[in-house]
């Protein structure tokens, strides 16, 4: 796979699975290779980014970078919407990792207005989506999800896709 073009819009989408301090954003992942891709992209944009292991016995890595990278950045173009949505998917989206499981593509998030925004971007791009719903009011009434409809799986894979080293394999299965 060629080196992905990491953009500010993509990184902004990824931040849905991050924490922030006064000066930095922190992304946590098991996939060191994925974080290295993001680190390289951030460095190409002229910002410092560093990776470290979280704890001695854990297989979890942290990518940290300066908040100044995204200062005053806003989604403004169709390409920004595509890149942002790809980052959002890599942070908060899912596909089955088993070939024996029924295939699906979905996005999930506790922040419903945020999820509505990414769904609207997908609809603008001609990708059909299901309604936003709460999978289990008993388990978590504030957890929201929507699916990409099966007639749009191929378009999603071609237009949005994934830069995540694991997810991208399963998204490409439907292209």
Secondary structure, 3 states (H helix, E strand, C coil): CCCCCCCHHHHHHHHHHEEECCCEEEEEECCHHHHHHHHHHHHHCCCCEEEEECCCCCCCEEEEEEHHHHCCCCCCCHHHHHHHHHHHHHHHEEECCCCCCCCCEEEEECCHHHHHHHHHHHHHCCCCECCCECCCHHHHCCCEEEEECHHHHHHHHHHCCCCCCCHHHHHHCCC
